Amino acid sequence: MKLYAGHEFRYTYICHVLTKNINLKIMKKNLRNVLVLSLGLITTIASAQWSASSKSWIDNTNSDDRNGFTRSTVTLDMSGVHISGDHFWNTDGTTSQDLYEAYVSTDVMGFGTLTLGRQDLSFGSGVLISSGNWGANRYTTDGMDFSMSLSGININAGTMGGINTDMNYINASGEFAGVSINALMIDDNDVKSNAYDLGYSMMNGDLNLSYTMADDGNNTEMTRIGVSYNVFENLSAHGHMTTYDGDSDPGTPFNAPNSAMSDGFAQGVMPHLTNGLEALSYGISYDLGDIAFSYTMHTVSVTDDGGLPAADDYDLTDIKISYQLNDNCSIGYRAYKDQTDDVNFITVELGL
């Protein structure tokens, strides 16, 4: 088709307008995609839950030579992903970092929850698997955990020390008409350990009885019988007897490498003892809300059938005082006596 000058001008103009409209539509589409992605990113960030905390321990054992240690923790939870990291700082100027927890959780077709990664686990009375809730050290494990609930019984099964490992566990717990039960079984490269906890609550929860029986898989066994009683609203008294025996040689330590009881008082709990020893523990706890106080006395002695040489009993004491200054800050004082030393700490906790 032959175009004259006027026709050629109109044709060029029409092409220019069409090209401009097409480019404008492409720009609008790209802008829309950018806005959608930005909105999704902003929504994801906004839905994430952040928290931060810090705990400082000031060793006041020698008032002329105090030293301190601080652990600061930042935690992020977002869409089934949990990440928590620790930063450590000493008064001598040294610092370090550590990944406390990092795992992803997902629902498995409504049957249960699958969690993969580094986790802080605790089951039952914690004699075999538990983390410290007072001291600086953390007990975590890399592995897999599958949890589910069947007719009021909670079941956890998984691996420790990785996914493709030979260390597996299964735990079942439940509570029925005032009776609580927990059963934990661990298979570590054919070394089988177990712990069974039984509790009973009566008098509207004022009187609580407990019984624990555990085997570390190396022929050292632990048995604990305990009782606690709420004297009145803010005051409670407690006591328990813990005995270590079994077919292992006298003096063999109870093996629980994944339990805070391996650290003992450094984690705020009575430490595991050796085969042939028993501990009688009793004390009181007084809680007024912002102010809390507890005192516990432990008497360790050699059992008649332990096979250990005769030895004098020795006492261990543990005193804790805490005061909640406000919603974000608390201070505490801890004094305990182990077999050789008197130790005391001042603690400061901050949280956001």
Secondary structure, DSSP 8 states (H G I E B T S, - for coil): ----HHHHHHHHHHHHHHHHHHHHHHHHHHHHHHHHHHHHHHHHHHH-EEEEEEEEEEE-SSTTS-EEEEEEEEEEEETTEEEEEEEEEETTS-EEEEEEEEEEEEEETTTEEEEEEEE----TTSSSS---SSSS----EEEEEEEEEETTEEEEEEESSSSSSSEEEEEEEEEETTEEEEEEEEEETTEEEEEEEEEEEETTTTEEEEEEEEE-SSSEEEEEEEEEEEEETTEEEEEEEEEEEESS-TT-B---TTSGGGTGGGGTS----BTTEEEEEEEEEEE-SSEEEEEEEEEEEE-TTS-------EEEEEEEEEEEEETTEEEEEEEEE-SS-EEEEEEEEEE-
